[in-house]
């Protein structure tokens, strides 16, 4: 298998409103993501939004190539109300073999499946149907706490994206999802990034105790999903959160990773997250390869078998079920086929 020759770094300039649940206006903000990839792709701003990237090449004294992206956001017209988005699915039939240990110290993961870990990250629920009847695909999420109908064989996993307007209906929406068969809840989306949930550790701890902890024992609870940024971001933020949230029930840790085709770096980051998380199970809820055609395919073929054989990696989702990535013309792309089926 050919190796990926180099990493590609980009400067991603984008906007996002931290209270994205109701799809309101966005305020411009420059964000430096030091480890993304050079490709045109949709960014998960909020459910129902799309992005279009314009690329211009620049020079830098620090990096051999930095690509500057100007992200133009367009909000999709929403016809459905919040009430019409309440999950109406029957209980999934495929989750009994995949549970997390509530005690991270035991490090016992005998029930973690190596064949049912793959999930679909989506904005358009209709695209989830392209991935049914694949034994390795068992769950899906949309950076929100409600969804229109998705196939009953796919577990919908709600997320408490942040602590803005998202908390207004969170408790009722989470209860509805649990009644419909959800067995897990995801915590805040990238609280370590200013354009996302943007929470300091103390605020996140208080918010977790108020809005996630009430569901402890009913379902498995995930930590806030951090980036792989440096400094006080990423695993440093996660470590601080876990050390301060001593009364929190955290059944698994969630992480994101973007750093081109660095397979070794990807594996190392996940192993570090497992250690930082007190040897809890790990969910990789966003990751992506170099985004360069065949190189991206090769990246997936290298990391998928590894992810499936790591007992402590319980679930993962590639970024994302959208046109130009895992989907093409409303059906699975070649990349989507690889993600769904490659052994």
Residue pairs with C-beta under 8 A, 6 or more apart in sequence:
1 298
1 301
1 302
2 298
4 260
4 261
4 262
4 263
4 289
4 290
4 295
4 298
4 299
6 260
7 35
7 259
7 260
7 261
7 262
7 290
8 37
8 38
8 65
8 67
8 260
8 290
8 292
9 34
9 35
9 36
9 63
9 65
9 66
9 67
9 260
10 33
10 36
10 37
10 38
10 66
10 67
10 68
10 69
11 32
11 33
11 66
11 67
11 68
11 69
12 31
12 32
12 33
12 36
12 43
12 69
12 71
13 30
13 31
13 68
13 69
13 70
13 71
14 29
14 31
14 43
14 45
14 51
14 69
14 71
14 73
14 195
15 26
15 27
15 28
15 29
15 45
15 71
15 73
15 195
16 26
16 29
16 45
16 46
16 195
16 196
17 24
17 25
17 26
17 27
17 46
18 162
18 164
18 195
18 196
18 197
18 198
19 162
19 164
19 165
19 166
20 45
20 46
20 49
20 143
20 161
20 162
20 164
20 166
21 46
21 144
21 145
21 161
21 164
21 165
21 166
21 168
22 165
23 46
23 47
23 48
23 49
23 75
23 78
26 45
26 73
29 194
29 195
31 193
31 194
31 195
33 193
33 227
33 229
33 258
34 229
34 230
35 228
35 229
35 258
35 259
35 260
36 258
36 259
37 258
37 259
37 260
37 261
37 288
37 289
37 290
37 291
37 292
38 55
38 65
38 67
38 290
38 291
38 292
39 290
39 291
39 292
39 296
40 52
40 53
40 55
40 324
41 53
41 288
41 291
41 319
41 320
41 322
41 324
41 325
42 50
42 51
42 123
42 320
42 322
42 323
42 324
42 325
43 51
43 71
44 121
44 123
44 143
44 286
44 319
44 320
45 51
45 73
46 143
46 144
46 161
47 123
47 142
47 143
47 144
47 147
48 75
48 76
48 78
48 123
49 73
49 74
49 75
49 76
49 123
50 73
50 74
50 76
50 123
51 71
51 72
51 73
51 74
52 71
52 72
52 74
53 69
53 70
53 71
53 72
54 69
54 70
54 72
55 67
55 68
55 69
56 67
56 68
56 70
57 65
57 67
57 68
58 66
58 67
58 68
59 66
60 66
80 148
82 146
82 169
84 148
85 146
85 147
85 148
86 146
86 173
86 176
87 146
87 147
87 149
87 156
87 176
87 177
87 180
87 182
88 149
88 180
89 149
89 150
89 151
89 152
89 156
89 180
89 181
90 152
90 180
90 181
91 152
91 180
91 181
92 138
92 139
92 152
92 153
92 154
92 155
92 181
92 183
93 152
93 153
94 116
94 138
94 153
94 155
95 116
95 138
95 139
95 155
95 181
95 183
97 111
97 113
97 116
98 111
98 112
98 113
98 116
98 117
98 138
98 314
98 315
99 111
99 112
99 183
99 220
100 109
100 112
100 220
100 251
100 252
100 280
100 281
100 314
101 107
101 108
101 109
101 251
101 280
101 281
102 249
102 251
104 250
104 277
104 278
104 279
104 280
105 278
105 279
107 279
107 312
109 281
109 311
109 312
109 314
112 281
112 311
112 312
112 313
112 314
114 308
114 309
114 311
115 135
115 136
115 308
116 135
116 136
116 137
116 138
117 136
117 138
117 307
117 308
117 313
117 314
117 315
117 316
118 134
118 136
118 137
118 138
118 315
118 316
118 317
118 318
118 339
118 340
119 137
119 138
119 139
119 140
119 141
119 157
119 285
119 315
119 316
119 317
120 127
120 128
120 131
120 137
120 139
120 140
120 141
120 154
120 317
120 321
120 326
121 140
121 141
121 142
121 143
121 285
121 286
121 317
121 318
121 319
121 320
121 321
122 128
122 140
122 141
122 142
122 320
122 321
122 322
123 142
123 143
123 320
123 322
124 321
124 322
125 142
125 147
125 148
125 149
125 150
126 330
127 321
127 322
127 327
127 330
128 140
128 150
128 151
128 154
128 321
129 150
129 151
130 321
130 326
130 327
130 330
130 331
130 332
130 336
131 137
131 154
131 321
131 326
131 332
131 336
131 340
132 151
132 153
132 154
133 153
134 340
134 341
136 308
136 340
136 341
137 154
137 340
138 153
138 154
138 155
138 315
139 154
139 155
139 156
139 157
139 184
139 315
140 150
140 154
140 155
140 156
140 157
140 317
141 156
141 157
141 158
141 159
141 186
141 285
141 317
142 159
143 159
143 161
143 189
144 158
144 159
144 161
145 158
145 159
145 160
145 161
145 166
145 169
145 170
145 173
145 174
145 177
146 158
146 169
146 173
146 176
146 177
147 156
150 156
152 181
155 181
155 182
155 183
155 184
156 177
156 180
156 181
156 182
157 182
157 184
157 185
157 186
158 173
158 174
158 177
158 182
158 185
158 186
159 185
159 186
159 187
159 189
160 166
160 167
160 170
160 174
160 185
160 186
160 187
160 188
160 211
160 212
161 188
161 189
161 197
162 188
162 189
162 191
162 196
162 197
162 198
162 199
163 188
163 197
163 199
163 203
163 204
163 207
163 211
167 207
167 211
170 211
171 211
171 214
174 182
174 185
174 215
177 185
178 215
178 218
178 219
182 219
183 219
183 220
184 219
184 220
184 221
184 222
184 251
184 252
185 212
185 215
185 219
185 220
185 221
185 222
186 222
186 225
186 254
186 283
186 285
187 208
187 212
187 221
187 222
187 223
187 224
187 225
187 254
188 197
188 199
188 204
188 207
188 208
188 224
188 225
189 196
189 197
189 224
189 225
190 196
190 197
190 224
190 225
190 226
190 227
190 256
191 197
191 198
191 199
191 204
191 224
191 226
191 237
192 226
192 227
192 229
192 232
192 233
192 234
192 237
192 238
193 227
193 229
193 233
197 204
197 224
199 207
199 224
201 237
201 240
201 241
201 244
202 244
204 224
204 241
204 245
205 241
205 244
205 245
205 248
208 224
208 245
208 248
209 245
209 247
209 248
212 221
212 248
212 249
213 221
213 247
213 248
213 249
215 221
216 249
217 249
220 251
220 252
221 249
221 250
221 251
221 252
222 250
222 251
222 252
222 253
222 254
222 283
223 238
223 241
223 242
223 250
223 252
223 253
223 254
223 277
223 280
224 237
224 238
224 241
224 254
225 254
225 255
225 256
225 283
225 285
225 286
226 233
226 234
226 235
226 237
226 238
226 254
226 255
226 256
227 233
227 234
227 256
227 258
228 234
228 235
228 255
228 256
228 257
228 258
228 259
228 269
230 236
235 255
235 269
235 272
235 273
235 276
238 253
238 255
238 273
238 276
238 277
239 276
242 250
242 253
242 276
242 277
242 278
250 277
250 280
251 280
251 281
252 277
252 280
252 281
252 282
252 283
252 314
253 273
253 274
253 276
253 277
253 280
253 281
253 282
253 283
254 282
254 283
254 284
254 285
255 269
255 270
255 273
255 282
255 283
255 284
255 285
256 284
256 285
256 286
256 287
257 266
257 269
257 270
257 284
257 286
257 287
258 286
258 287
258 288
258 319
259 265
259 266
259 269
260 289
260 290
261 289
261 290
261 292
261 295
261 296
261 298
261 299
263 299
263 302
263 303
266 287
266 303
267 303
267 306
270 282
270 284
270 307
270 310
270 313
273 282
274 280
274 282
274 312
279 312
280 312
281 312
281 313
281 314
282 312
282 313
282 314
283 313
283 314
283 315
283 316
284 307
284 313
284 315
284 316
284 317
285 315
285 316
285 317
286 317
286 319
286 320
287 316
287 317
287 318
287 319
288 296
288 318
288 319
289 295
289 296
289 298
289 299
289 300
289 303
290 296
290 299
296 335
297 334
297 335
297 338
300 318
300 335
300 338
300 339
300 342
301 338
301 342
304 338
304 339
304 342
304 343
305 342
305 343
307 313
307 316
308 343
318 325
318 326
318 339
319 325
320 326
321 327
321 336
323 329
324 333
325 333
325 335
325 336
326 332
326 333
326 335
326 336
326 339
327 333
327 336
328 334
328 336
332 340
